[in-house]
Amino acid sequence: MAEQSGRRSKVAVLLGGPSAEREVSLSTGQACAAALRDMGYEVIEVDAGPDLSAVLQDIAPDAVLNCLHGRWGEDGCVQGILEWLRIPYSHSGVLSSALAMDKQRTKDVYRAAGLPVVDSVIRSKAEVMQAHAMLPPYVVKPNNEGSSVGVYLVDEGANSPPVLDADMPDFVMVEAFAHGRELTTTVMGNQALGVTDIITDGWYDYDAKYKPGGSRHVIPADVPTEITELCLDYAIRAHNALGCRGVSRTDFRWDETKGADGLILLETNTQPGMTATSLTPEQAQAAGVSFGELCAWMVEDASCQR
C-alpha cells in the first residue's frame, strides 16, 4: 500500500471523550495520530467534549479519524455531529453505530441474518439482584458499553444472584454463558483479515484486553479450517447486516466439543481498539497491512452518509 496520496492532508483525530472507555480511547487516538504523522498527514488531536462542534468548525479538517470508544463516541452521537457539519469521518455511520452499540438489538439483526447467538434478556438491575434471571452460568453486562466494562460472570451452581455496582445502568443484559475459546475477526472494507485466538488465564475482562501480558493472541488461530472459514464468513455477514463501514471486529465463542455448531457470535465492535495490545492492528499486520497503512486507509475511506 502506498503512502498518503495527498487527497487529504489535515486530519482531526478524536480521542478521549466522556465514556467509561476514555483511557483506552486516549491510547488508541495517540497511537493513530503518531502513525498518521509518520505517513505524512497534518494531525490535530481533539479530546472530544461539549464544545466538539465548535472546535471542529475552527479546525476545518479534511477528514476525521474517530478514535472514541464507548457511549457518545461509538453509538451514533458523534457521527450525527459529523454528518451535520458535513465532515467526512471514519468507521460506521449513525444508524449502524447506534445499532451495534445495543447488544440486544445487534442479536436481533444477527438472528435475522441467520447468524448463531446465545439466549439473552434485558432486565432491570433490581430484578437481576433479586433472583436469578436465568439458570447459571450466565453473564450480566450493560447493554450499551464495550471493552468488557461492568461484566459479571455468575458461575454454575451459584446460590445467589450478583450484587451489581451502583454505577451499573438501570437495565442490563443477562446472557447465557457461552463456553469455549474466544475468537475474533476484523473486517476492513469488504475483506475479513483473519482469525485470532485470545488466550487468557481467566475471564477476558478489561485488564486482560488492555494491560500488557493480560492475554496472548494467536494469529492465525490454531483451529480447524472449517472454523476459520466460518469466522471469516460470519464476520463479513455481521458487518453487512449491521450496515457497518470501514473497519469492524466481530467477537466469537467457540465450544470445540460441538464443532461448527459450537461457534456463536458475541458482538460486533464498530470502532475496535488500536492500542499496542489491540487485536485489529495485529490482524492487519498479519494480512500485510502496516499500522500506518491501516490508519491512512481509514482516513482515505472516510465519508459522510455512511
PAPA-934233 format. One record per atom (N, C-alpha, C): residue in three letters; z, x, y. Coordinates in steps of 0.05 Angstrom, whole numbers, plus 5000, padded with zeros to 4 digits. Each point is the difference from the previous one (the first is absolute). Layout:
N
ALAZXY
...
//
This chain:
306
MET500050174976
MET500049835024
MET500050185025
ALA498349945019
ALA499750165024
ALA502449965019
GLU500350195018
GLU502149975020
GLU499349775019
GLN501849935017
GLN499849785020
GLN497350005013
SER498649774999
SER497249985008
SER499750005031
GLY502149945014
GLY499849985029
GLY499549715009
ARG499649824981
ARG499649725008
ARG502549895014
ARG502350084991
ARG502549935013
ARG501550265006
SER501350025023
SER501450255006
SER502949955006
LYS500749795015
LYS502849955008
LYS501349794981
VAL502150084986
VAL501349834980
VAL502949965007
ALA500949765001
ALA502949945002
ALA501149964972
VAL502050154993
VAL501449974974
VAL502649855005
LEU500149764989
LEU502449835002
LEU502050094979
LEU502550045008
LEU502050094981
LEU502749905009
GLY502050034982
GLY502749925007
GLY500449704999
GLY500349875023
GLY500349715001
GLY502849924992
PRO500549735000
PRO502749904997
PRO500849914972
SER498350054980
SER500649904973
SER502050174985
ALA500849904976
ALA501850154983
ALA498750254989
GLU497450035003
GLU498650234990
GLU499250195022
ARG501550005022
ARG499350165024
ARG499850304993
GLU501950114985
GLU500150284995
GLU497550094984
VAL499349844980
VAL497650074984
VAL497549985018
SER499949805017
SER497749985018
SER499850245019
LEU502250105009
LEU499950245017
LEU498850234985
SER500950044975
SER498950224983
SER497049964995
THR499349754993
THR497149944995
THR498450065025
GLY500949905023
GLY498450035025
GLY499850295009
GLN502250144998
GLN499950285008
GLN498150174983
ALA500149944974
ALA498250154981
ALA497149935006
CYS499449745004
CYS497249925006
CYS499150115027
ALA501750005020
ALA499350105026
ALA499350304999
ALA501650154985
ALA499450294998
ALA497450054985
ALA499549844979
ALA497550034985
ALA497649935018
LEU500249795016
LEU497749925017
LEU499550215022
ARG502150125010
ARG499650215020
ARG498550244987
ASP500750064975
ASP498650214986
ASP497149934995
MET499449744999
MET497349914996
MET498449985026
GLY501350065022
GLY498650015026
GLY500349755018
TYR501849824993
TYR500449765016
TYR502150065022
GLU499749865022
GLU502249985020
GLU501949784990
VAL502550074997
VAL501949814987
VAL502349955019
ILE500749745004
ILE502449925015
ILE501849854981
GLU502450104996
GLU501949874982
GLU501549785016
VAL500149764990
VAL501349785014
VAL502249884982
ASP502450035009
ASP502349874986
ASP500049715009
ALA499249824982
ALA499549725007
ALA502549855008
GLY499949895024
GLY502249845010
GLY499049755014
PRO501849865014
PRO499249755013
PRO497850035021
ASP499650255010
ASP498050055021
ASP497450104988
LEU499649964974
LEU497750124986
LEU497449925013
SER499749755006
SER497449915012
SER499450155026
ALA501950035017
ALA499650145025
ALA499450294996
VAL501450134981
VAL499650284994
VAL497250054990
LEU499149834982
LEU497350034989
LEU497849965021
GLN500549805017
GLN498049965022
GLN499850245018
ASP502350135004
ASP500150245018
ASP498550234986
ILE500550034974
ILE498750224985
ILE497049964997
ALA499249754994
ALA497349934995
ALA498750174978
PRO501249994976
PRO498950174978
PRO497449894989
ASP498550174987
ASP497649914986
ASP500749854975
ALA502350074988
ALA500949864975
ALA503050054997
VAL501249834984
VAL502850024993
VAL500350054971
LEU501550214993
LEU500850044972
LEU502849894997
ASN500249784986
ASN502649854997
ASN501650134978
CYS502150155007
CYS501850124981
CYS502749874999
LEU500149755010
LEU502549854998
LEU500449894972
HIS502549974992
HIS500749894974
HIS501949775004
GLY499949804982
GLY501949785001
GLY499349795020
ARG501949835006
ARG499649785017
ARG499250085028
TRP498449845014
TRP498950035027
TRP497650194999
GLY500150214984
GLY497750195000
GLY498149964977
GLU500949874978
GLU498449984976
GLU499649714992
ASP500949815016
ASP500049724992
ASP498249835017
GLY498250125015
GLY498149855017
GLY500749985029
CYS502550075007
CYS500849985029
CYS498650205017
VAL500150254994
VAL498750215016
VAL496949964998
GLN499149924976
GLN497149954997
GLN499149795020
GLY501649805004
GLY499349795020
GLY499850115028
ILE501950185007
ILE499850125027
ILE497550165003
LEU499350154979
LEU497650175001
LEU497449835002
GLU500049784986
GLU497849825002
GLU499749895028
TRP502349925012
TRP500049905027
TRP498950205020
LEU500850264996
LEU499250215018
LEU497250114993
ARG498949914978
ARG497350094991
ARG499950304995
ILE502150114989
ILE500150284993
ILE499650034970
PRO497950144991
PRO499650044971
PRO502550134987
TYR500849894976
TYR502450104987
TYR499550034970
SER501750164988
SER499850064971
SER501349804983
HIS499650024974
HIS501249844980
HIS499249705002
SER501749834989
SER499249724997
SER500449845026
GLY498749765001
GLY500149835023
GLY502549825001
VAL499949815018
VAL502349835005
VAL500849844975
LEU498049854989
LEU500649824978
LEU500850154975
SER498550204992
SER500650154975
SER502650155003
SER500650115023
SER502650145004
SER502349814997
ALA499849765013
ALA502249814997
ALA500349904971
LEU497749964987
LEU500149904973
LEU501250204981
ALA499150255001
ALA501050204982
ALA503050075005
MET500949955024
MET502950065006
MET501849794988
ASP498949764994
ASP501549784988
ASP499650024970
LYS502050114986
LYS499750064971
LYS499449754983
GLN501249775007
GLN499649764984
GLN497149905004
ARG499150005025
ARG497349905005
ARG497950204989
THR500750265000
THR498350194987
THR499649944970
LYS502249924987
LYS499849934972
LYS498349754996
ASP500149815018
ASP498349774998
ASP497150085001
VAL499350195017
VAL497350105002
VAL499250154974
TYR501950174990
TYR499450144975
TYR499449804978
ARG501749794997
ARG499649814979
ARG497249865002
ALA499349935025
ALA497549875004
ALA497650184993
ALA500450265002
ALA498050204994
ALA500150084970
GLY501849884985
GLY500250074972
GLY501550264994
LEU501750085019
LEU501450254996
LEU502949954990
PRO501050164982
PRO502649954987
PRO502450075017
VAL501949825001
VAL502650045014
VAL502349894983
VAL502450075008
VAL502449894987
VAL501049775017
ASP501749834988
ASP501149775014
ASP501850085023
SER500149845021
SER501850055022
SER500449735015
VAL502349995014
VAL500649775016
VAL501250095027
ILE499849835020
ILE501350055025
ILE502649835001
ARG502250125006
ARG502649875001
ARG501550095025
SER501949835009
SER501750085022
SER501950224991
LYS500850165018
LYS501950214994
LYS502649894988
ALA500949775011
ALA502549874990
ALA499649924971
GLU497749884993
GLU499549924972
GLU500050244981
VAL498850225009
VAL499750234983
VAL502850124994
MET501849995019
MET502750124996
MET501849814986
GLN499349744999
GLN501749804987
GLN499649994969
ALA497550034992
ALA499549994971
ALA497350144994
HIS499650084975
HIS497550134993
HIS497749815005
ALA498050095015
ALA497749845006
ALA498050004976
MET500350194982
MET498450014975
MET501650174981
LEU499250004975
LEU501350154979
LEU499650305005
PRO502250155002
PRO499750295003
PRO498650134976
PRO498650225005
PRO499950165024
PRO498049895020
TYR500750035026
TYR498249935021
TYR500550175025
VAL498249975019
VAL500250165025
VAL500249815023
VAL501750065019
VAL500249855025
VAL499050185023
LYS498249905017
LYS499050165022
LYS499049825023
PRO499950115024
PRO498849855022
PRO497149934993
ASN499249775009
ASN497249914994
ASN498050145018
ASN500950125022
ASN498250115019
ASN500850275011
GLU500950184982
GLU500550285007
GLU498650174979
GLY499750255006
GLY498850194981
GLY501950234995
SER498950214986
SER501450254995
SER502749964985
SER500149804984
SER502549954984
SER502449965018
VAL499649895024
VAL502249955018
VAL501549754990
GLY502750034997
GLY501649774992
GLY499549894972
VAL499650174980
VAL499449924973
VAL502550014983
TYR500549794985
TYR502349984982
TYR499049964972
LEU500950164981
LEU499349974972
LEU502449884985
VAL499649764989
VAL502249874985
VAL499450054970
ASP501750154987
ASP499550094973
ASP500349774979
GLU498750044978
GLU500249824978
GLU503049974992
GLY500949764995
GLY502849964992
GLY501949995023
ALA499150035025
ALA501849995023
ALA501549745001
ASN502650015004
ASN501649755000
ASN499949865027
SER499750165021
SER500149885027
SER497450055015
PRO499349815018
PRO497750055017
PRO500650225020
PRO497950105014
PRO500550235018
PRO501349915026
VAL501450195012
VAL501149965027
VAL498150145019
LEU498749845017
LEU497950115018
LEU501250095026
ASP498950215012
ASP500950095026
ASP499549795021
ALA501650025021
ALA499849805022
ALA497350015014
ASP498650234999
ASP497550025014
ASP497649914984
MET500549914975
MET497849884985
MET499249745013
PRO497449924999
PRO499149755012
PRO501249764987
ASP499849775014
ASP501249754990
ASP498749914974
PHE497450064996
PHE498649934975
PHE498850264988
VAL500350034974
VAL499150244986
VAL498349924976
MET498750204989
MET498549964975
MET501750094977
VAL500049844979
VAL501350074975
VAL497750024979
GLU499750234988
GLU497750064984
GLU500950114973
ALA498849904978
ALA500650094974
ALA499450304999
PHE501950154988
PHE499650294999
PHE497850074980
ALA498250175009
ALA497850084983
ALA500650284989
HIS500450014973
HIS500550254987
HIS497650185000
GLY500450264999
GLY497850184996
GLY499750215021
ARG497650135000
ARG499450225018
ARG498949905027
GLU500550155020
GLU499049945027
GLU497450145005
LEU497949855004
LEU497350115005
LEU499149905027
THR498250155013
THR498949915025
THR497250105004
THR498449855015
THR497250065006
THR499349955029
THR498850195013
THR499149985027
THR497149915001
VAL499349825018
VAL497249925005
VAL499350105028
MET497850145002
MET498950105025
MET497349895004
GLY499849815019
GLY497449865003
GLY499549814977
ASN498150074983
ASN499449834977
ASN500350174974
GLN501550225002
GLN500450184977
GLN502950034993
ALA500649974974
ALA502750064990
ALA500250304994
LEU502050145011
LEU500050294999
LEU501150114974
GLY501949864988
GLY501250114975
GLY502549854994
VAL501450104979
VAL502549874991
VAL502150224998
THR502349945013
THR502350184999
THR502249884984
ASP501350164983
ASP502449924986
ASP502450115015
ILE501849825009
ILE502350085016
ILE502450024982
ILE501150244998
ILE502250054981
ILE502650065016
THR502149844995
THR502650045012
THR502250004979
ASP502350095009
ASP502349994981
ASP501249724998
GLY499549835020
GLY501149735000
GLY498149825014
TRP501049825017
TRP498549805014
TRP498350145022
TYR497549925003
TYR498250115020
TYR500749875027
ASP502250105012
ASP501149885025
ASP499050165024
TYR501249945023
TYR499150125025
TYR500250314999
ASP502350104989
ASP500450294998
ASP498050134981
ALA499549864978
ALA498150114980
ALA497250025013
LYS499449825017
LYS497350005013
LYS499750215020
TYR502150065016
TYR499650165024
TYR501650265001
LYS502050044983
LYS501450255001
LYS498750204982
PRO499650255009
PRO498850214982
PRO501550024974
GLY498549994978
GLY501250014974
GLY501049744989
GLY499749785016
GLY501049744992
GLY498449884977
SER497550094998
SER498349904978
SER497950214994
ARG498749984977
ARG497850184992
ARG497549834996
HIS497850095011
HIS497549854999
HIS498150154981
VAL499049864980
VAL498150114981
VAL497349875005
ILE498150165009
ILE497349905006
ILE497950194989
PRO498249914984
PRO499749734990
PRO502249924981
ALA500849755000
ALA502249914982
ALA499150044971
ASP502050094984
ASP499550044971
ASP500449734986
VAL497949845003
VAL500049734987
VAL497349964986
PRO499849814982
PRO497449954987
PRO497849935020
THR497650074993
THR497749945017
THR499949715008
GLU500649824982
GLU500049715005
GLU501849935023
ILE502450125001
ILE502049945021
ILE499050125026
THR498950245000
THR498950125025
THR497949825011
GLU498149914983
GLU497849835010
GLU501049735010
LEU502149894987
LEU501249755010
LEU501350035027
CYS501550225004
CYS501350055025
CYS497950025023
LEU497850154995
LEU497950035020
LEU498849735006
ASP499449854979
ASP498749735004
ASP501949815014
TYR502549994991
TYR502049825012
TYR500550075030
ALA500150265006
ALA500550085028
ALA497849915018
ILE497550034992
ILE497749925016
ILE500049695003
ARG500649864978
ARG500049715001
ARG502249905018
ALA502450134999
ALA502249925017
ALA499250055030
HIS498950235005
HIS499250085027
HIS498049795011
ASN498149924984
ASN498049815009
ASN501149725002
ALA501749924981
ALA501149735000
ALA501749955025
LEU501550215008
LEU501749975023
LEU498550045026
GLY497550094998
GLY498450055024
GLY500750265014
CYS501050204985
CYS500850255012
CYS497550165010
ARG500550185018
ARG498050185010
ARG501150285001
GLY498350205002
GLY500950285002
GLY501350094975
VAL502550095002
VAL501550104978
VAL502349814992
SER500349954974
SER502349854990
SER500950144974
ARG502449924991
ARG501050114975
ARG501449784985
THR499349964975
THR501149794983
THR501850134979
ASP502449894997
ASP502050104981
ASP500249834975
PHE500450134978
PHE500049874974
PHE502550074984
ARG500649834980
ARG501950084978
ARG498449974975
TRP500450194982
TRP498650004974
TRP502050044977
ASP500349794984
ASP501650014975
ASP498150104978
GLU500250254993
GLU498150114981
GLU500249894972
THR502349874994
THR500349874974
THR498249764997
LYS499049905022
LYS498349755000
LYS497050065005
GLY499350265003
GLY497250075005
GLY499149885026
ALA497549915001
ALA498849895025
ALA501649765010
ASP501249844982
ASP501549775008
ASP502650075015
GLY500850264998
GLY502450085013
GLY499650105029
LEU497649985011
LEU499450095027
LEU500249775019
ILE501750025020
ILE500349795020
ILE500050125028
LEU499149845020
LEU500050095028
LEU502649935013
LEU501150185016
LEU502449955016
LEU499449925028
GLU498450165014
GLU499349945028
GLU497750185009
THR498949935023
THR497950165013
THR501050095028
ASN499950255005
ASN500950115026
ASN497550045017
THR499949865023
THR497750035017
THR500050245018
GLN502450125003
GLN500250255015
GLN501850204985
PRO499050114978
PRO501650184983
PRO500950255015
GLY502350104992
GLY501150245013
GLY498250244999
MET500250175020
MET498450245002
MET501850245007
THR502450004987
THR501950225003
THR499450224980
ALA501650225002
ALA499650224982
ALA500449934970
THR501549794995
THR500549924972
THR498449744992
SER498149925017
SER498749754996
SER497850014979
LEU499549774988
LEU498149974978
LEU497150005008
THR499449865021
THR497249975009
THR498650275006
PRO501350175017
PRO498750265005
PRO499650164974
GLU501949984982
GLU499750144974
GLU497649904985
GLN499649744999
GLN497749894986
GLN497450075013
ALA500050005027
ALA497650085014
ALA499350294994
GLN502050175001
GLN499650294994
GLN498850034972
ALA501149864981
ALA499050014972
ALA497149914998
ALA499249825018
ALA497349905001
ALA498150175017
GLY501150225011
GLY498350185015
GLY500049955030
VAL501949835010
VAL500149945028
VAL502550125012
SER499850195018
SER502350135012
SER501649815017
PHE502450075007
PHE501749835017
PHE498649955027
GLY499050225012
GLY498649975026
GLY497649824998
GLU498450034978
GLU497749834996
GLU500849714996
LEU502249954986
LEU500949734997
LEU500849875026
CYS501550155017
CYS500849895026
CYS497549955018
ALA498150194999
ALA497649965016
ALA498449764991
TRP499949974973
TRP498549764989
TRP501249745010
MET502749995001
MET501349755009
MET499449955030
VAL499950215016
VAL499349975028
VAL497249905003
GLU498150124986
GLU497249935003
GLU499449724987
ASP501749924982
ASP499749734987
ASP501249785017
ALA501650085021
ALA501449805017
ALA498149815013
SER500949755003
SER498549795013
SER501849775008
CYS498949815014
CYS501349755005
CYS498949794980
GLN501249775000
GLN499249784982
GLN499950094971
ARG502250124992
ARG500250114973
ARG501149794981
//
